[in-house]
């Protein structure tokens, strides 16, 4: 797959500022990998069940974080939002928030 450009929304950028240094570095490394490869597979990412064009980026450190991202029709990946994972299931309100941001971007 071709190289992609990764763009973070304000929500994603603001959430990353709340993470510890190690988690932020791992997040940055995963974004770079996503840019270079154009896609990520487990254990770094997963498709969100029941959602079209919505994926979860996994930042697994002492604080377990997830970021939602999606693709445009070209070469851009949009990182929509992030949250701190505290249970086995993805919280519905977090999915709804990511879907709303995706709609606002027209994706």
C-alpha positions in Angstrom: 0.0 0.0 0.0 1.2 3.5 -0.7 2.5 5.9 1.8 -0.1 8.0 3.6 -0.2 11.4 5.3 -1.5 11.3 8.8 -3.5 14.3 10.1 -4.6 14.5 13.7 -7.8 16.4 14.7 -7.6 18.8 17.6 -9.4 16.2 19.8 -6.7 13.6 19.1 -3.8 16.1 19.6 -5.3 17.4 22.9 -5.8 13.8 24.2 -2.2 12.9 23.4 -1.0 15.7 25.6 -2.6 14.0 28.6 -0.6 10.8 28.2 2.7 10.1 29.9 6.0 10.5 27.9 6.4 6.8 27.1 2.9 6.5 25.7 3.3 9.7 23.7 6.5 8.3 22.1 4.9 5.0 21.3 1.9 6.9 19.8 4.3 8.9 17.6 6.0 5.8 16.5 2.7 4.1 15.6 1.7 7.2 13.6 5.0 7.1 11.7 4.5 3.4 11.0 0.9 4.1 9.8 2.3 6.8 7.5 5.0 4.5 6.1 2.9 1.4 5.6 -0.5 3.0 4.9 -2.2 0.5 7.3 -1.6 -1.3 10.5 -2.6 -4.8 11.7 -2.9 -6.4 15.1 -1.6 -5.9 17.6 -1.1 -2.3 16.6 -4.6 -1.7 15.3 -8.0 -3.2 14.7 -11.2 -2.5 12.7 -14.0 -1.3 14.9 -16.8 -3.9 14.6 -20.0 -2.6 13.1 -18.4 0.5 11.7 -17.4 1.2 8.2 -14.0 3.0 7.7 -13.3 3.2 11.5 -10.2 1.7 13.1 -8.7 1.7 16.5 -5.0 2.4 17.0 -3.7 0.6 20.1 -1.1 2.3 22.3 -0.3 -0.4 24.8 1.8 0.9 27.7 1.1 1.1 31.5 -1.8 3.4 30.5 -3.8 1.5 27.8 -4.9 4.0 25.1 -6.9 3.8 21.9 -7.2 6.3 19.1 -9.9 6.1 16.4 -8.8 6.8 12.8 -10.3 6.6 9.3 -9.2 7.0 5.7 -10.2 9.4 3.1 -10.5 8.3 -0.5 -6.9 9.3 -1.3 -3.7 9.3 0.7 -4.8 10.8 4.0 -5.4 9.1 7.3 -7.4 11.1 9.9 -6.8 10.4 13.6 -10.1 11.4 15.0 -10.0 11.0 18.8 -8.5 9.1 21.7 -9.5 7.6 25.0 -8.0 5.7 27.9 -9.1 2.1 27.7 -10.4 0.7 31.0 -12.5 -2.3 30.0 -12.5 -5.0 27.4 -15.2 -3.3 25.2 -15.0 -0.1 23.3 -17.3 2.4 25.0 -20.2 3.3 22.8 -19.9 7.0 23.6 -16.3 7.0 22.4 -17.3 5.3 19.1 -20.2 7.8 18.7 -17.8 10.7 19.3 -15.4 9.4 16.6 -18.2 8.8 14.2 -19.4 12.4 14.8 -16.0 13.8 14.1 -15.7 11.7 11.0 -19.1 13.1 9.8 -17.9 16.7 10.5 -14.9 16.1 8.3 -17.1 14.8 5.6 -15.7 11.3 5.6 
